């Protein structure tokens, strides 16, 4: 599924390619988040025009609404949402632990009440696998337990061991149930405890998943701990497997992780901040509501070639937000998605030329001054 194409000579950054039933993905890659089967404020065509190679959706949310029966009758998630490129689905474990009204974890699975209607559900690792197989996901994430930061070592160890047990169950079932080129990734947990991360990584690696994910980072811990965790785990991961850091992140975090050998990223920030009037630019974040943009007739980002930057001014975008016009949040969200995807295009180019380290330095020098 994953092919390593080139390694940067001056860092652990790597260029690769993932092959799925719905197309190839060049890595490092940023995956726009379409939790409910839609990237908020962006049509599938616009997402394609921005250069998105893959979308991330959430099995927990889709299971609750609209439900598997409807998606199955529609011919699977790709047809239901009119997206013919790859889809990765998160298991929803994190959402169950953070959104469910009441939840109870056992070694068999998780019992919870829906945050939508309060209905009770119980899902085993097999159930979560079956949900994603029904969706037709190209890349499936198994049920895992994410320990929040900060947490005690004892709690982190229990969550890590439960994640391993659930991974074994999902891996065994997947071999009998998978169809075509569907892939299953393993998730490495262990909070901020290096020895637990190392133990979990070795167990997950031995199960021979199609790809490997580092979960439970960017859950409130400071940046140095995120980077340390990524580095300590990435060092022992096999080169022939894709590496995914879940829920990361902002541009500086992505670049730091790429330098440490990570291939895949996702984050809700581009559209969430875009809907609230914040744009990501080459010179850092820009809050379009600020008074200084009232008569600013330049583009959001002079170095950006997205539809928003080529056609609209900061003054107009500020007006849209103050007039509470829907177009404002659509244009900023589209720009932010384009910015992230364009950054990744430049990352891949820099790795190809063995220039990732100076690229990262130059990018962050300008970005952090904003």
C-alpha atoms as a printed R data frame, in Angstrom:
    type eleno elety resid chain resno       x       y      z
1   ATOM     1    CA   UNK     A     1   0.000   0.000  0.000
2   ATOM     2    CA   UNK     A     2   2.799   2.445  0.903
3   ATOM     3    CA   UNK     A     3   5.924   2.990 -1.159
4   ATOM     4    CA   UNK     A     4   8.873   5.014  0.123
5   ATOM     5    CA   UNK     A     5  10.127   7.100 -2.797
6   ATOM     6    CA   UNK     A     6  12.814   9.383 -1.359
7   ATOM     7    CA   UNK     A     7  14.391  10.343  1.958
8   ATOM     8    CA   UNK     A     8  15.677  13.833  2.609
9   ATOM     9    CA   UNK     A     9  19.450  13.730  3.048
10  ATOM    10    CA   UNK     A    10  19.474  16.161  5.960
11  ATOM    11    CA   UNK     A    11  16.503  15.044  8.052
12  ATOM    12    CA   UNK     A    12  14.085  12.155  8.592
13  ATOM    13    CA   UNK     A    13  11.577  13.758  6.184
14  ATOM    14    CA   UNK     A    14  10.360  11.324  3.524
15  ATOM    15    CA   UNK     A    15   8.492  11.304  0.272
16  ATOM    16    CA   UNK     A    16   6.104   8.423 -0.352
17  ATOM    17    CA   UNK     A    17   2.973   7.216 -2.078
18  ATOM    18    CA   UNK     A    18  -0.103   5.462 -0.724
19  ATOM    19    CA   UNK     A    19  -2.153   3.367 -3.150
20  ATOM    20    CA   UNK     A    20  -5.844   2.819 -2.385
21  ATOM    21    CA   UNK     A    21  -8.908   1.586 -4.248
22  ATOM    22    CA   UNK     A    22  -9.892   5.204 -4.929
23  ATOM    23    CA   UNK     A    23  -6.542   6.543 -6.049
24  ATOM    24    CA   UNK     A    24  -2.994   7.329 -5.048
25  ATOM    25    CA   UNK     A    25  -1.913   9.748 -2.339
26  ATOM    26    CA   UNK     A    26   1.424  11.540 -2.395
27  ATOM    27    CA   UNK     A    27   2.918  11.981  1.063
28  ATOM    28    CA   UNK     A    28   3.512  13.936  3.237
29  ATOM    29    CA   UNK     A    29  -0.176  14.739  3.018
30  ATOM    30    CA   UNK     A    30  -2.691  16.869  4.892
31  ATOM    31    CA   UNK     A    31  -6.192  15.392  5.101
32  ATOM    32    CA   UNK     A    32  -9.069  17.906  5.322
33  ATOM    33    CA   UNK     A    33 -11.549  16.836  7.988
34  ATOM    34    CA   UNK     A    34 -15.094  16.068  6.866
35  ATOM    35    CA   UNK     A    35 -16.445  14.746 10.147
36  ATOM    36    CA   UNK     A    36 -20.029  14.233  8.956
37  ATOM    37    CA   UNK     A    37 -19.075  13.421  5.378
38  ATOM    38    CA   UNK     A    38 -18.529  17.070  4.461
39  ATOM    39    CA   UNK     A    39 -15.702  19.536  4.948
40  ATOM    40    CA   UNK     A    40 -17.636  22.441  6.434
41  ATOM    41    CA   UNK     A    41 -18.278  25.229  3.945
42  ATOM    42    CA   UNK     A    42 -16.506  23.461  1.054
43  ATOM    43    CA   UNK     A    43 -18.128  21.517 -1.784
44  ATOM    44    CA   UNK     A    44 -16.434  18.322 -2.990
45  ATOM    45    CA   UNK     A    45 -15.555  20.081 -6.270
46  ATOM    46    CA   UNK     A    46 -13.932  22.985 -4.423
47  ATOM    47    CA   UNK     A    47 -12.031  20.517 -2.286
48  ATOM    48    CA   UNK     A    48 -10.821  18.777 -5.431
49  ATOM    49    CA   UNK     A    49  -9.879  22.112 -7.007
50  ATOM    50    CA   UNK     A    50  -7.772  22.920 -3.931
51  ATOM    51    CA   UNK     A    51  -5.806  19.732 -4.568
52  ATOM    52    CA   UNK     A    52  -7.128  17.542 -1.766
53  ATOM    53    CA   UNK     A    53  -6.047  13.935 -2.271
54  ATOM    54    CA   UNK     A    54  -7.993  12.375  0.602
55  ATOM    55    CA   UNK     A    55 -10.719  13.298  3.086
56  ATOM    56    CA   UNK     A    56 -11.093  12.222  6.703
57  ATOM    57    CA   UNK     A    57 -14.543  11.341  8.052
58  ATOM    58    CA   UNK     A    58 -15.679  10.074 11.422
59  ATOM    59    CA   UNK     A    59 -17.292   6.666 11.886
60  ATOM    60    CA   UNK     A    60 -18.875   7.607 15.247
61  ATOM    61    CA   UNK     A    61 -20.749  10.592 13.838
62  ATOM    62    CA   UNK     A    62 -21.836   8.808 10.654
63  ATOM    63    CA   UNK     A    63 -22.989   5.770 12.651
64  ATOM    64    CA   UNK     A    64 -25.265   8.022 14.713
65  ATOM    65    CA   UNK     A    65 -26.407  10.218 11.832
66  ATOM    66    CA   UNK     A    66 -27.554   9.474  9.148
67  ATOM    67    CA   UNK     A    67 -26.928   5.828 10.142
68  ATOM    68    CA   UNK     A    68 -25.414   2.887  8.313
69  ATOM    69    CA   UNK     A    69 -28.620   1.746  6.600
70  ATOM    70    CA   UNK     A    70 -28.940   4.967  4.626
71  ATOM    71    CA   UNK     A    71 -25.278   5.054  3.632
72  ATOM    72    CA   UNK     A    72 -25.366   1.393  2.628
73  ATOM    73    CA   UNK     A    73 -28.474   1.954  0.464
74  ATOM    74    CA   UNK     A    74 -26.684   4.895 -1.168
75  ATOM    75    CA   UNK     A    75 -23.878   2.568 -2.251
76  ATOM    76    CA   UNK     A    76 -21.334   3.471  0.416
77  ATOM    77    CA   UNK     A    77 -19.871   6.669  1.780
78  ATOM    78    CA   UNK     A    78 -18.065   7.713 -1.407
79  ATOM    79    CA   UNK     A    79 -21.289   7.734 -3.431
80  ATOM    80    CA   UNK     A    80 -23.360   9.180 -0.604
81  ATOM    81    CA   UNK     A    81 -21.131  12.259 -0.341
82  ATOM    82    CA   UNK     A    82 -20.072  12.438 -4.041
83  ATOM    83    CA   UNK     A    83 -16.364  12.096 -3.312
84  ATOM    84    CA   UNK     A    84 -14.520   9.643 -5.561
85  ATOM    85    CA   UNK     A    85 -11.093  10.019 -3.954
86  ATOM    86    CA   UNK     A    86  -9.763   8.134 -0.903
87  ATOM    87    CA   UNK     A    87 -11.454   8.417  2.493
88  ATOM    88    CA   UNK     A    88  -9.896   7.659  5.870
89  ATOM    89    CA   UNK     A    89 -12.370   7.117  8.688
90  ATOM    90    CA   UNK     A    90 -11.452   7.622 12.303
91  ATOM    91    CA   UNK     A    91 -13.027   5.081 14.637
92  ATOM    92    CA   UNK     A    92 -14.642   7.793 16.729
93  ATOM    93    CA   UNK     A    93 -13.033   6.526 19.916
94  ATOM    94    CA   UNK     A    94 -11.893  10.011 20.870
95  ATOM    95    CA   UNK     A    95 -15.354  11.427 20.161
96  ATOM    96    CA   UNK     A    96 -17.015   8.724 22.248
97  ATOM    97    CA   UNK     A    97 -14.767   9.567 25.167
98  ATOM    98    CA   UNK     A    98 -15.204  13.329 24.799
99  ATOM    99    CA   UNK     A    99 -18.761  13.817 23.468
100 ATOM   100    CA   UNK     A   100 -20.900  10.971 24.747
101 ATOM   101    CA   UNK     A   101 -23.239  11.880 27.586
102 ATOM   102    CA   UNK     A   102 -22.375   8.819 29.635
103 ATOM   103    CA   UNK     A   103 -19.740   6.223 28.796
104 ATOM   104    CA   UNK     A   104 -18.359   3.095 30.342
105 ATOM   105    CA   UNK     A   105 -15.254   1.313 29.147
106 ATOM   106    CA   UNK     A   106 -14.612  -2.373 29.531
107 ATOM   107    CA   UNK     A   107 -12.120  -4.692 27.890
108 ATOM   108    CA   UNK     A   108 -14.956  -5.814 25.595
109 ATOM   109    CA   UNK     A   109 -15.713  -2.338 24.248
110 ATOM   110    CA   UNK     A   110 -17.416   0.929 25.114
111 ATOM   111    CA   UNK     A   111 -20.971   1.687 26.216
112 ATOM   112    CA   UNK     A   112 -22.166   5.237 25.665
113 ATOM   113    CA   UNK     A   113 -25.164   7.488 25.222
114 ATOM   114    CA   UNK     A   114 -25.429   9.431 21.995
115 ATOM   115    CA   UNK     A   115 -24.736  13.152 22.358
116 ATOM   116    CA   UNK     A   116 -27.535  13.670 19.800
117 ATOM   117    CA   UNK     A   117 -30.544  11.865 21.288
118 ATOM   118    CA   UNK     A   118 -29.270  10.134 24.427
119 ATOM   119    CA   UNK     A   119 -29.804   6.644 22.989
120 ATOM   120    CA   UNK     A   120 -27.556   3.971 24.477
121 ATOM   121    CA   UNK     A   121 -25.082   2.034 22.332
122 ATOM   122    CA   UNK     A   122 -22.413  -0.573 22.955
123 ATOM   123    CA   UNK     A   123 -19.607  -0.989 20.444
124 ATOM   124    CA   UNK     A   124 -16.881  -3.635 20.414
125 ATOM   125    CA   UNK     A   125 -13.694  -3.392 18.327
126 ATOM   126    CA   UNK     A   126 -15.402  -5.698 15.804
127 ATOM   127    CA   UNK     A   127 -18.448  -3.419 15.666
128 ATOM   128    CA   UNK     A   128 -16.257  -0.387 14.937
129 ATOM   129    CA   UNK     A   129 -14.460  -2.339 12.217
130 ATOM   130    CA   UNK     A   130 -17.770  -3.458 10.678
131 ATOM   131    CA   UNK     A   131 -19.078   0.122 10.652
132 ATOM   132    CA   UNK     A   132 -16.099   1.284  8.614
133 ATOM   133    CA   UNK     A   133 -16.214  -1.708  6.288
134 ATOM   134    CA   UNK     A   134 -19.860  -0.861  5.605
135 ATOM   135    CA   UNK     A   135 -18.928   2.750  4.917
136 ATOM   136    CA   UNK     A   136 -16.393   1.504  2.366
137 ATOM   137    CA   UNK     A   137 -13.496   3.408  3.929
138 ATOM   138    CA   UNK     A   138 -10.173   3.177  2.116
139 ATOM   139    CA   UNK     A   139  -8.230   3.482  5.374
140 ATOM   140    CA   UNK     A   140  -9.770   2.207  8.607
141 ATOM   141    CA   UNK     A   141  -8.737   3.165 12.133
142 ATOM   142    CA   UNK     A   142  -9.494   0.618 14.890
143 ATOM   143    CA   UNK     A   143 -11.110   1.409 18.217
144 ATOM   144    CA   UNK     A   144  -8.538   2.704 20.701
145 ATOM   145    CA   UNK     A   145  -8.521   4.437 24.062
146 ATOM   146    CA   UNK     A   146  -7.040   7.915 24.076
147 ATOM   147    CA   UNK     A   147  -5.736   9.104 27.444
148 ATOM   148    CA   UNK     A   148  -6.155  12.837 27.973
149 ATOM   149    CA   UNK     A   149  -3.354  15.101 29.137
150 ATOM   150    CA   UNK     A   150  -2.376  15.178 31.901
151 ATOM   151    CA   UNK     A   151  -2.993  11.655 33.140
152 ATOM   152    CA   UNK     A   152  -1.302   9.344 35.607
153 ATOM   153    CA   UNK     A   153   1.046   6.648 34.402
154 ATOM   154    CA   UNK     A   154  -1.351   3.981 35.692
155 ATOM   155    CA   UNK     A   155  -4.228   5.391 33.653
156 ATOM   156    CA   UNK     A   156  -2.031   5.712 30.552
157 ATOM   157    CA   UNK     A   157  -0.896   2.102 30.931
158 ATOM   158    CA   UNK     A   158  -4.443   0.758 31.220
159 ATOM   159    CA   UNK     A   159  -5.491   2.727 28.112
160 ATOM   160    CA   UNK     A   160  -2.399   1.564 26.224
161 ATOM   161    CA   UNK     A   161  -2.918  -2.114 27.040
162 ATOM   162    CA   UNK     A   162  -6.606  -1.904 26.154
163 ATOM   163    CA   UNK     A   163  -5.653  -0.280 22.835
164 ATOM   164    CA   UNK     A   164  -3.296  -3.204 22.123
165 ATOM   165    CA   UNK     A   165  -5.955  -5.787 22.968
166 ATOM   166    CA   UNK     A   166  -8.545  -4.068 20.792
167 ATOM   167    CA   UNK     A   167  -5.995  -3.767 17.962
168 ATOM   168    CA   UNK     A   168  -5.343  -7.527 18.050
169 ATOM   169    CA   UNK     A   169  -9.049  -8.235 17.843
170 ATOM   170    CA   UNK     A   170  -9.592  -5.802 14.953
171 ATOM   171    CA   UNK     A   171  -6.532  -7.054 13.065
172 ATOM   172    CA   UNK     A   172  -7.692 -10.673 13.262
173 ATOM   173    CA   UNK     A   173 -11.225  -9.837 12.144
174 ATOM   174    CA   UNK     A   174 -10.032  -7.600  9.326
175 ATOM   175    CA   UNK     A   175  -8.230 -10.464  7.595
176 ATOM   176    CA   UNK     A   176 -11.528 -12.336  7.260
177 ATOM   177    CA   UNK     A   177 -13.757  -9.390  6.403
178 ATOM   178    CA   UNK     A   178 -11.786  -6.949  4.236
179 ATOM   179    CA   UNK     A   179 -12.649  -6.428  0.591
180 ATOM   180    CA   UNK     A   180 -10.378  -5.187 -2.171
181 ATOM   181    CA   UNK     A   181  -7.692  -2.690 -1.207
182 ATOM   182    CA   UNK     A   182  -9.136  -1.549  2.108
183 ATOM   183    CA   UNK     A   183  -6.385  -0.889  4.646
184 ATOM   184    CA   UNK     A   184  -6.284  -1.037  8.444
185 ATOM   185    CA   UNK     A   185  -3.877   1.115 10.441
186 ATOM   186    CA   UNK     A   186  -2.676   0.374 13.966
187 ATOM   187    CA   UNK     A   187  -2.710   3.099 16.627
188 ATOM   188    CA   UNK     A   188   0.094   3.648 19.146
189 ATOM   189    CA   UNK     A   189  -0.921   5.060 22.536
190 ATOM   190    CA   UNK     A   190   0.917   5.648 25.814
191 ATOM   191    CA   UNK     A   191   0.351   9.332 26.595
192 ATOM   192    CA   UNK     A   192   3.604  11.199 27.367
193 ATOM   193    CA   UNK     A   193   5.358   8.153 28.863
194 ATOM   194    CA   UNK     A   194   8.164   7.055 26.543
195 ATOM   195    CA   UNK     A   195   8.396   3.522 27.900
196 ATOM   196    CA   UNK     A   196   4.663   2.951 27.363
197 ATOM   197    CA   UNK     A   197   4.864   4.391 23.852
198 ATOM   198    CA   UNK     A   198   7.808   2.114 23.039
199 ATOM   199    CA   UNK     A   199   6.023  -0.942 24.422
200 ATOM   200    CA   UNK     A   200   2.840  -0.152 22.506
201 ATOM   201    CA   UNK     A   201   4.734   0.574 19.287
202 ATOM   202    CA   UNK     A   202   6.520  -2.776 19.377
203 ATOM   203    CA   UNK     A   203   3.264  -4.661 19.945
204 ATOM   204    CA   UNK     A   204   1.440  -2.784 17.165
205 ATOM   205    CA   UNK     A   205   4.356  -3.181 14.728
206 ATOM   206    CA   UNK     A   206   4.371  -6.944 15.308
207 ATOM   207    CA   UNK     A   207   0.729  -7.150 14.184
208 ATOM   208    CA   UNK     A   208   1.746  -6.051 10.663
209 ATOM   209    CA   UNK     A   209  -0.881  -3.363 10.047
210 ATOM   210    CA   UNK     A   210  -1.009  -1.587  6.680
211 ATOM   211    CA   UNK     A   211   0.050   1.669  8.319
212 ATOM   212    CA   UNK     A   212   0.881   3.016 11.760
213 ATOM   213    CA   UNK     A   213  -0.616   5.955 13.628
214 ATOM   214    CA   UNK     A   214   0.539   7.881 16.670
215 ATOM   215    CA   UNK     A   215  -2.592   8.694 18.644
216 ATOM   216    CA   UNK     A   216  -3.177  10.670 21.802
217 ATOM   217    CA   UNK     A   217  -1.001  13.644 20.904
218 ATOM   218    CA   UNK     A   218  -2.183  17.240 20.644
219 ATOM   219    CA   UNK     A   219  -4.686  16.620 23.446
220 ATOM   220    CA   UNK     A   220  -3.535  19.520 25.604
221 ATOM   221    CA   UNK     A   221   0.146  18.830 26.156
222 ATOM   222    CA   UNK     A   222   2.806  21.485 25.354
223 ATOM   223    CA   UNK     A   223   4.504  21.416 21.966
224 ATOM   224    CA   UNK     A   224   7.819  20.062 23.225
225 ATOM   225    CA   UNK     A   225   6.091  16.968 24.610
226 ATOM   226    CA   UNK     A   226   4.231  16.452 21.319
227 ATOM   227    CA   UNK     A   227   7.470  16.619 19.355
228 ATOM   228    CA   UNK     A   228   9.330  14.381 21.797
229 ATOM   229    CA   UNK     A   229   6.598  11.742 21.609
230 ATOM   230    CA   UNK     A   230   6.529  11.832 17.816
231 ATOM   231    CA   UNK     A   231  10.310  11.587 17.567
232 ATOM   232    CA   UNK     A   232  10.711   8.744 20.049
233 ATOM   233    CA   UNK     A   233   8.032   6.655 18.331
234 ATOM   234    CA   UNK     A   234   8.894   7.486 14.714
235 ATOM   235    CA   UNK     A   235  12.472   6.332 15.229
236 ATOM   236    CA   UNK     A   236  11.392   2.731 15.738
237 ATOM   237    CA   UNK     A   237   8.679   2.533 13.080
238 ATOM   238    CA   UNK     A   238   9.454   0.430  9.977
239 ATOM   239    CA   UNK     A   239  10.295   2.459  6.882
240 ATOM   240    CA   UNK     A   240   7.940   0.509  4.648
241 ATOM   241    CA   UNK     A   241   4.799   1.588  6.540
242 ATOM   242    CA   UNK     A   242   2.942   4.900  6.284
243 ATOM   243    CA   UNK     A   243   3.109   6.996  9.459
244 ATOM   244    CA   UNK     A   244   0.154   9.091 10.596
245 ATOM   245    CA   UNK     A   245   0.027  11.520 13.526
246 ATOM   246    CA   UNK     A   246  -3.629  11.897 14.448
247 ATOM   247    CA   UNK     A   247  -5.076  15.367 15.010
248 ATOM   248    CA   UNK     A   248  -1.921  17.323 14.106
249 ATOM   249    CA   UNK     A   249  -2.086  20.094 13.352
250 ATOM   250    CA   UNK     A   250  -1.076  23.654 12.802
251 ATOM   251    CA   UNK     A   251   1.612  24.502 10.222
252 ATOM   252    CA   UNK     A   252   4.568  24.591 12.682
253 ATOM   253    CA   UNK     A   253   3.493  21.260 14.204
254 ATOM   254    CA   UNK     A   254   3.161  19.637 10.787
255 ATOM   255    CA   UNK     A   255   6.614  20.790  9.697
256 ATOM   256    CA   UNK     A   256   8.192  19.579 12.939
257 ATOM   257    CA   UNK     A   257   6.551  16.181 12.483
258 ATOM   258    CA   UNK     A   258   7.550  15.924  8.817
259 ATOM   259    CA   UNK     A   259  11.153  16.545  9.868
260 ATOM   260    CA   UNK     A   260  10.793  13.592 12.248
261 ATOM   261    CA   UNK     A   261   9.567  11.268  9.496
262 ATOM   262    CA   UNK     A   262   5.747  11.524  9.601
263 ATOM   263    CA   UNK     A   263   3.662  11.148  6.423
264 ATOM   264    CA   UNK     A   264   0.012  11.952  7.234
265 ATOM   265    CA   UNK     A   265  -1.806  14.704  9.128
266 ATOM   266    CA   UNK     A   266  -5.315  15.971  9.837
267 ATOM   267    CA   UNK     A   267  -6.796  18.884 11.738
268 ATOM   268    CA   UNK     A   268 -10.099  20.775 11.890
269 ATOM   269    CA   UNK     A   269  -8.301  24.131 12.266
270 ATOM   270    CA   UNK     A   270  -8.493  25.340  8.629
271 ATOM   271    CA   UNK     A   271 -12.282  25.342  8.480
272 ATOM   272    CA   UNK     A   272 -13.008  25.909 12.176
273 ATOM   273    CA   UNK     A   273 -10.870  29.043 12.285
274 ATOM   274    CA   UNK     A   274 -12.029  30.084  8.832
275 ATOM   275    CA   UNK     A   275 -15.655  30.082  9.994
276 ATOM   276    CA   UNK     A   276 -14.633  32.358 12.852
277 ATOM   277    CA   UNK     A   277 -12.810  34.880 10.691
278 ATOM   278    CA   UNK     A   278  -9.201  33.695 11.010
279 ATOM   279    CA   UNK     A   279  -7.058  33.076  7.943
280 ATOM   280    CA   UNK     A   280  -3.796  31.149  7.755
281 ATOM   281    CA   UNK     A   281  -1.281  33.075  5.649
282 ATOM   282    CA   UNK     A   282   2.414  32.845  4.834
283 ATOM   283    CA   UNK     A   283   2.925  35.581  7.444
284 ATOM   284    CA   UNK     A   284   0.962  33.833 10.175
285 ATOM   285    CA   UNK     A   285  -2.663  33.952 11.250
286 ATOM   286    CA   UNK     A   286  -4.753  36.958 10.269
287 ATOM   287    CA   UNK     A   287  -7.995  37.938 12.039
288 ATOM   288    CA   UNK     A   288 -10.078  39.515  9.296
289 ATOM   289    CA   UNK     A   289 -12.490  41.233 11.708
290 ATOM   290    CA   UNK     A   290  -9.753  43.575 12.913
291 ATOM   291    CA   UNK     A   291 -10.348  47.267 12.195
292 ATOM   292    CA   UNK     A   292  -7.048  47.639 10.341
293 ATOM   293    CA   UNK     A   293  -8.530  45.707  7.393
294 ATOM   294    CA   UNK     A   294 -11.558  47.963  6.923
295 ATOM   295    CA   UNK     A   295  -9.918  49.812  3.995
296 ATOM   296    CA   UNK     A   296  -7.324  47.193  3.064
297 ATOM   297    CA   UNK     A   297  -7.856  46.350 -0.603
298 ATOM   298    CA   UNK     A   298  -5.091  43.796 -0.856
299 ATOM   299    CA   UNK     A   299  -5.564  40.007 -0.872
300 ATOM   300    CA   UNK     A   300  -5.535  37.870  2.244
301 ATOM   301    CA   UNK     A   301  -2.095  36.585  1.256
302 ATOM   302    CA   UNK     A   302  -0.175  38.161 -1.631
303 ATOM   303    CA   UNK     A   303   1.771  34.911 -2.171
304 ATOM   304    CA   UNK     A   304  -1.362  32.735 -2.370
305 ATOM   305    CA   UNK     A   305  -3.003  31.748 -5.663
306 ATOM   306    CA   UNK     A   306  -6.299  30.400 -4.298
307 ATOM   307    CA   UNK     A   307  -9.674  31.598 -5.614
308 ATOM   308    CA   UNK     A   308 -10.240  33.805 -2.562
309 ATOM   309    CA   UNK     A   309  -6.894  35.584 -2.799
310 ATOM   310    CA   UNK     A   310  -7.109  36.070 -6.556
311 ATOM   311    CA   UNK     A   311 -10.581  37.646 -6.453
312 ATOM   312    CA   UNK     A   312 -11.379  39.309 -3.111
313 ATOM   313    CA   UNK     A   313  -9.871  41.925 -0.825
314 ATOM   314    CA   UNK     A   314  -9.386  41.940  2.920
315 ATOM   315    CA   UNK     A   315 -11.813  44.841  3.153
316 ATOM   316    CA   UNK     A   316 -14.545  42.899  1.373
317 ATOM   317    CA   UNK     A   317 -13.963  39.775  3.454
318 ATOM   318    CA   UNK     A   318 -14.144  41.843  6.642
319 ATOM   319    CA   UNK     A   319 -17.407  43.345  5.393
320 ATOM   320    CA   UNK     A   320 -18.865  39.865  4.798
321 ATOM   321    CA   UNK     A   321 -18.178  38.809  8.370
322 ATOM   322    CA   UNK     A   322 -19.661  41.958  9.860
323 ATOM   323    CA   UNK     A   323 -22.693  41.657  7.581
324 ATOM   324    CA   UNK     A   324 -22.985  38.033  8.737
325 ATOM   325    CA   UNK     A   325 -22.956  36.831  5.138
326 ATOM   326    CA   UNK     A   326 -22.310  33.130  4.583
327 ATOM   327    CA   UNK     A   327 -19.871  33.849  1.765
328 ATOM   328    CA   UNK     A   328 -17.291  35.184  4.197
329 ATOM   329    CA   UNK     A   329 -16.841  31.952  6.112
330 ATOM   330    CA   UNK     A   330 -16.909  29.953  2.846
331 ATOM   331    CA   UNK     A   331 -14.148  32.042  1.264
332 ATOM   332    CA   UNK     A   332 -11.921  31.968  4.363
333 ATOM   333    CA   UNK     A   333 -12.424  28.235  4.866
334 ATOM   334    CA   UNK     A   334 -11.567  27.559  1.215
335 ATOM   335    CA   UNK     A   335  -8.468  29.732  1.463
336 ATOM   336    CA   UNK     A   336  -7.315  27.959  4.620
337 ATOM   337    CA   UNK     A   337  -7.753  24.512  3.063
338 ATOM   338    CA   UNK     A   338  -5.806  25.660  0.006
339 ATOM   339    CA   UNK     A   339  -3.074  27.137  2.217
340 ATOM   340    CA   UNK     A   340  -2.540  23.841  4.050
341 ATOM   341    CA   UNK     A   341  -2.582  21.770  0.866
342 ATOM   342    CA   UNK     A   342  -0.248  24.185 -0.926
343 ATOM   343    CA   UNK     A   343   2.129  24.062  2.027
344 ATOM   344    CA   UNK     A   344   2.215  20.271  1.667
345 ATOM   345    CA   UNK     A   345   2.907  20.564 -2.067
346 ATOM   346    CA   UNK     A   346   5.886  22.752 -1.234
347 ATOM   347    CA   UNK     A   347   6.975  20.325  1.492
348 ATOM   348    CA   UNK     A   348   7.014  17.463 -1.003
349 ATOM   349    CA   UNK     A   349   8.987  19.550 -3.501
350 ATOM   350    CA   UNK     A   350  11.537  20.488 -0.833
351 ATOM   351    CA   UNK     A   351  12.017  16.847  0.176
352 ATOM   352    CA   UNK     A   352  12.493  15.845 -3.455
353 ATOM   353    CA   UNK     A   353  15.299  18.409 -3.719
354 ATOM   354    CA   UNK     A   354  16.825  17.496 -0.292
355 ATOM   355    CA   UNK     A   355  16.033  21.024  0.867
356 ATOM   356    CA   UNK     A   356  13.419  20.384  3.548
357 ATOM   357    CA   UNK     A   357  15.474  21.792  6.434
358 ATOM   358    CA   UNK     A   358  16.086  25.207  4.812
359 ATOM   359    CA   UNK     A   359  12.480  25.237  3.543
360 ATOM   360    CA   UNK     A   360  11.162  24.712  7.064
361 ATOM   361    CA   UNK     A   361  13.498  27.386  8.465
362 ATOM   362    CA   UNK     A   362  12.475  29.972  5.869
363 ATOM   363    CA   UNK     A   363   8.755  29.144  6.153
364 ATOM   364    CA   UNK     A   364   8.682  29.435  9.943
365 ATOM   365    CA   UNK     A   365  10.795  32.595 10.064
366 ATOM   366    CA   UNK     A   366   8.161  34.412  8.011
367 ATOM   367    CA   UNK     A   367   5.134  32.619  9.473
368 ATOM   368    CA   UNK     A   368   6.092  33.199 13.118
369 ATOM   369    CA   UNK     A   369   6.612  36.939 12.601
370 ATOM   370    CA   UNK     A   370   2.950  37.356 11.668
